[in-house]
Structure formats: C-alpha cells, structure tokens
C-alpha cells in the first residue's frame, strides 16, 4: 500500500481582519498619493501651458510690431518717393543758391568799408550814425559829434585819403552848434548819398 501525503509548502498563513484592513489602507494611501501627484502634475502642466501661451502672444505682438515697422520702412524707402524727395531737396537748394547769388552784390563792400572807417583816426569826434549802400563804391552818409570844427577837417581829409569819399564827390557837409552842449553835430555825405 502506498501512502502519499502532499505538503503545501507555499501555504500562506491565514491573515486577520486587522492585517487585511492595514493592507487596504496602504492601497488607499498609495492611491491618494497618486491622485495628489496627478493633480499637481495637472496644475504644473496648466501653468506651463499658460506661460507658453503668454510667450506666444508676446511673440505675436512683437511680430506684428516688426511687420508694421517694416511696412513703414518700405514706404520710406520707396524709390519713387525717394526720387521725389531728392528732387524737392534739389529745387530748394537751387532756390537758396539763386537767392544767395541775387544777394551777393549787396554783401560786397560792407565789411571792408566799415573796417576802413574803424581804422581812421578820429580825435575829437565820434560817429553816431553810419549809412552805407551796397557795394564798395556805394553812397555813404556819416553823422556824429565833434568837439570843435578844427577836428573835422583832418577827418574829412582822412576819408578822402581812404577813398571812402572821393575828393570831388563830397556833396554835403553840415555842422550844427548846440548852444547847450560843448559839442557840435555834423553830417557828411557824398553826392550819391541822400539825407533822410
């Protein structure tokens, strides 16, 4: 006769209800940790997506601004517009040159003649008004004060020597004695000058 006995070596011991409840809590805690992690990852993902959308909107705004600047530059750099602006500038410069050339005769003579007047010796007299017309040979009118008539003659001679009033063109020489002042007023002009 053969006796046979099977031994279950893998037999699990019987677990109590408390142990099973503890295992259930572990599973629930693990599930809760997973839910919290999943929620946090969802929040982080939403935050990241929001930041990326904000960056995308900023990039789109900057692109729109750059496109607007490019359009303005294209308008400014339009060859037809540039040619028209260049032509307008050329006309303005030509008008300025024409005006300058028209005024050129009026510029000549003032500075040298005034320098000549300033370099003349003037003891005993001083000028109160100078009137010069354009050109180096235009009319001249001088008014001033003199301490005595003896000072006026050397000054007129100096004017002739400097060719500011040629000898034969002295048209007017007036002296007016002011009774209340120690000086006399004088007026000198050549024949082209007019006394206003």
C-alpha positions as CSV (number, residue, x, y, z in Angstrom):
1,X,0.0,0.0,0.0
2,X,1.2,3.4,-0.9
3,X,0.7,6.3,1.4
4,X,1.0,9.6,-0.1
5,X,0.9,12.9,1.6
6,X,1.0,16.2,-0.2
7,X,2.5,19.1,1.8
8,X,1.7,22.5,0.6
9,X,4.9,24.3,1.1
10,X,3.6,27.5,-0.3
11,X,0.7,27.7,2.1
12,X,0.0,31.2,3.2
13,X,-0.8,31.8,6.7
14,X,-4.3,32.9,7.5
15,X,-4.4,36.7,7.9
16,X,-6.5,38.5,10.3
17,X,-9.1,41.2,9.6
18,X,-6.8,43.9,11.0
19,X,-4.0,42.9,8.7
20,X,-6.3,43.0,5.7
21,X,-7.5,46.4,6.8
22,X,-3.9,47.6,7.1
23,X,-3.2,46.4,3.5
24,X,-6.3,48.2,2.4
25,X,-5.1,51.4,4.0
26,X,-1.8,51.1,2.2
27,X,-3.5,50.7,-1.1
28,X,-5.8,53.7,-0.3
29,X,-2.7,55.8,0.7
30,X,-0.9,54.8,-2.4
31,X,-4.0,55.7,-4.5
32,X,-4.3,59.1,-2.7
33,X,-0.6,59.8,-3.3
34,X,-1.1,59.0,-7.0
35,X,-4.2,61.3,-7.2
36,X,-2.3,64.2,-5.5
37,X,0.7,63.7,-7.8
38,X,-1.6,63.5,-10.8
39,X,-3.4,66.7,-9.7
40,X,-0.1,68.6,-9.1
41,X,1.2,67.5,-12.4
42,X,-2.1,68.8,-14.0
43,X,-1.6,72.2,-12.3
44,X,2.0,72.3,-13.4
45,X,1.1,71.4,-16.9
46,X,-1.6,74.1,-16.9
47,X,0.9,76.6,-15.5
48,X,3.4,75.7,-18.2
49,X,0.8,75.9,-21.0
50,X,-0.3,79.3,-19.7
51,X,3.3,80.6,-19.7
52,X,3.9,79.3,-23.2
53,X,0.6,80.9,-24.4
54,X,1.7,84.2,-22.8
55,X,5.1,84.0,-24.5
56,X,3.4,83.1,-27.8
57,X,1.1,86.2,-27.5
58,X,4.1,88.4,-26.8
59,X,5.9,87.0,-29.7
60,X,2.9,87.5,-32.0
61,X,2.6,91.1,-30.7
62,X,6.3,91.7,-31.4
63,X,6.0,90.2,-34.8
64,X,3.0,92.4,-35.6
65,X,5.0,95.5,-34.4
66,X,8.1,94.5,-36.5
67,X,5.9,93.9,-39.6
68,X,4.4,97.4,-39.1
69,X,7.9,98.9,-38.8
70,X,8.9,97.0,-41.9
71,X,5.9,98.3,-43.8
72,X,6.8,101.9,-42.8
73,X,10.4,101.4,-43.9
74,X,9.2,100.0,-47.2
75,X,7.1,103.2,-47.7
76,X,10.0,105.4,-46.7
77,X,12.5,103.5,-48.9
78,X,10.1,103.5,-51.9
79,X,12.3,104.6,-54.9
80,X,9.7,106.8,-56.4
81,X,9.2,108.6,-53.1
82,X,12.9,108.9,-52.5
83,X,13.3,110.4,-56.0
84,X,10.6,112.9,-55.4
85,X,12.1,113.9,-52.1
86,X,15.5,114.3,-53.7
87,X,14.0,116.4,-56.5
88,X,12.3,118.6,-53.9
89,X,15.5,119.0,-52.0
90,X,17.4,119.9,-55.2
91,X,14.8,122.6,-56.0
92,X,15.1,124.0,-52.5
93,X,18.9,124.2,-52.8
94,X,18.6,125.8,-56.2
95,X,16.3,128.4,-54.9
96,X,18.6,129.1,-52.0
97,X,21.6,129.4,-54.3
98,X,19.6,131.7,-56.6
99,X,18.7,133.9,-53.6
100,X,22.3,133.9,-52.4
101,X,23.5,134.9,-55.9
102,X,20.9,137.6,-56.0
103,X,22.1,139.0,-52.7
104,X,25.8,138.7,-53.4
105,X,26.2,142.2,-54.8
106,X,24.5,143.6,-51.6
107,X,27.0,141.7,-49.4
108,X,30.1,143.1,-51.1
109,X,31.7,146.1,-49.6
110,X,30.1,146.4,-46.1
111,X,32.8,144.8,-44.0
112,X,35.8,146.3,-45.8
113,X,34.3,149.8,-45.7
114,X,33.4,149.5,-42.0
115,X,36.9,148.3,-41.3
116,X,38.3,151.3,-43.2
117,X,36.1,153.6,-41.2
118,X,37.1,152.0,-37.9
119,X,40.8,152.3,-38.8
120,X,40.7,156.1,-39.4
121,X,42.0,158.4,-36.6
122,X,39.1,160.2,-35.0
123,X,40.5,162.6,-32.3
124,X,37.8,165.0,-31.0
125,X,34.9,163.4,-32.8
126,X,32.7,160.3,-32.8
127,X,30.1,158.9,-35.2
128,X,26.5,158.4,-34.1
129,X,25.1,157.1,-37.4
130,X,26.6,155.4,-40.5
131,X,24.6,154.7,-43.6
132,X,26.2,152.6,-46.4
133,X,24.6,151.3,-49.5
134,X,25.7,148.1,-51.0
135,X,28.9,147.7,-53.0
136,X,32.4,149.0,-52.3
137,X,31.6,152.3,-54.0
138,X,28.0,152.9,-52.9
139,X,26.8,156.1,-51.2
140,X,27.9,156.9,-47.7
141,X,26.4,159.2,-45.1
142,X,28.1,159.9,-41.7
143,X,26.6,161.7,-38.7
144,X,28.3,162.4,-35.5
145,X,29.5,164.8,-32.8
146,X,32.7,166.9,-32.9
147,X,34.4,168.9,-30.1
148,X,35.3,171.7,-32.5
149,X,35.4,172.4,-36.2
150,X,39.2,172.0,-36.2
151,X,38.8,168.3,-35.6
152,X,36.5,167.8,-38.6
153,X,38.9,168.9,-41.3
154,X,41.6,166.2,-40.6
155,X,38.8,163.6,-40.5
156,X,37.4,164.6,-43.9
157,X,41.0,164.6,-45.3
158,X,41.4,161.0,-43.9
159,X,38.1,160.0,-45.6
160,X,39.5,161.3,-48.9
161,X,42.8,159.5,-48.4
162,X,41.0,156.2,-47.7
163,X,38.8,156.8,-50.8
164,X,35.7,156.4,-48.7
165,X,34.5,159.7,-50.1
166,X,36.4,160.8,-53.2
167,X,37.7,164.4,-53.2
168,X,35.3,165.6,-55.9
169,X,32.2,163.9,-54.5
170,X,31.8,165.5,-51.1
171,X,28.2,166.7,-51.5
172,X,27.1,167.7,-48.1
173,X,28.9,168.9,-45.0
174,X,26.7,170.4,-42.3
175,X,27.8,171.5,-38.9
176,X,25.2,172.4,-36.3
177,X,26.3,174.0,-33.0
178,X,24.2,173.0,-30.0
179,X,24.1,176.0,-27.6
180,X,23.6,173.9,-24.5
181,X,26.3,171.3,-25.3
182,X,30.1,171.8,-25.8
183,X,29.9,169.7,-29.0
184,X,28.6,170.3,-32.5
185,X,26.7,167.9,-34.6
186,X,27.9,167.2,-38.2
187,X,26.7,165.4,-41.3
188,X,28.9,164.2,-44.1
189,X,27.7,162.6,-47.4
190,X,29.0,162.2,-50.9
191,X,27.0,163.3,-53.9
192,X,25.3,159.9,-54.3
193,X,24.1,159.9,-50.6
194,X,20.8,161.4,-49.6
195,X,19.9,162.9,-46.3
196,X,16.7,161.3,-45.0
